[in-house]
Amino acid sequence: MATWNELREHMRQTYRLADDELDMLSMVWSYDDGRSQKIIVRRYEAFDRTLIELKSAFARRKDADPETLLRKNAELPLAAIALAGDVYIVVYNALLEHLDFDDLDLYLSRVAAVADTLEETYAAKDVF
C-alpha cells in the first residue's frame, strides 16, 4: 500500500520534478525526438479514499472537434480525454492505496505518450 509521501519520494528519486507541492507534483516527460509532455500528478480525496490524478494537456478547445475526441476515448486502453477549461487533457485516476510504483511509472509513461500523440495530431506544435 503506497502513501502520498512514499509516492512523492519515489517521484523525487526517479524523475526530475518541475513542481513539488503539498498535494501536486509535475514533471516533463522528454522524448528522443525533442518533443516533451508535462504531466501533473495530484492527490485528492473522494469516497473516503485518497486518489491520484495524472493529467497532461494536448490541445486547445478550438483545435479539435469534441465529437471526434469522444470517439477517440473508445479506442484508448488507458486514460481518457477530458476538457478542462479551454484545454483538452488526457487524464487517469487511481486509488493510491492500491498503487505500486511499477504501475505508477507505467501510468506516467502512457499518459505522456497518449497526450503527445494527440498533441501531434491536434495542436499546431509541441506546446504542452
N, C-alpha and C positions, 0 to 999 in steps of 0.2 A: 504494500500500500504506500503510495507516494504522498508526500505532503507538499504544500506550496513552497516551503523553504527548501526542501530537497530538490524540487523541480528547478527552482531558481539557481541553486548551486550547480546542478547538472548543466544548465544552460550557460552559466558563467564559465565553467571549466571547458565546455565543449565548443562554444561559439563565441564570436566577438559580438557583444551586445551593443546596439545603438541606443537603447533606453533600458534603464534598470530602476523601476519604481516599485512602490509597495505592492500594488496589485496588477502591474503591467510590465512586460518585457518586450523588447523588439530586437530584431536582428535583420541583417541584409544577407539573403542567400545569393551568392555570386556564381555565375556560370563561366566556363572557359571562353565562351564567345564574347565576353564583355557585358552580357546582359545581367541584370540583378533584379531581385524581388524582395521588398520589405515585408516581413511577417511580424504581426503583433500577436503576442500571447497575453491573454487577460484572464485573471481569476475573478469568478463571481459566484454568488450563492443562488440556488434555485432548488425547490423541492426538498428543502432541509439538507442539501448536499452541496459540496464545493465542486464546481465545474471549471474547466478551462475552455477558452475560445481561442482558436487560431484563425487569423484572418489576414488576407492580402488583397490589396486593391489591384484592379487591372484595367479599368476603363471608366470614362465619364459617361453619365447617362445619355448624353447626346450622341455618343459614338456607337451605340449598339441598340438593336431592336429588342425590347423586353420579351416579346414572344419567342424570338429566336433563342434567347438565353434561357428562358423557361424550358424550352425543348432540350437544350443542351444539358440541363440538370439531369434529365433522364439517362444521359449517357455517362455521367460521372460516377466512377466506382467509389470515390471517397470525397467528401466535402460537397458543398452546394454553392450555387451562385445566389447572391442577395444584393439588394440595393440599400446602401447606407448614405442617406442624404442624396447627393447627386453623383455618387461613385459606386460602381459595381465592385463587389468583393467576392472572393472565394472564402468560405467560412466552414470550419469544422469545430464541433463541440464534443467534449469528452468528460466523463466523470473522473475527477482527479484521483479518487481512492482506488480506481481500477487501472490506473495508468502505470505502465512501466516505461523506462527511458528508451528502450529499443523502439517501442511503439511511438513514443513522442518524436523521436528522430525521424521515423517513417512519416508520421503525420506532417511534420515540418517540411520535409522534402517534397511530399505530394502536394500540399497546399501551395508551396512555391512553384512547383512545376506546372500545376493546373493554371494558376494565375498567370504565370509567364507565357504559357501557350495561348491563353485567351487574350492577353495583352498584345501579343504579336498579331493576332487576328483583328482585334477591335480598336486598339489605340494607335495613334499615328506614330508613336515611338516608345522607347523604353522609359516610361515616365515614373512608374511606381516601383 
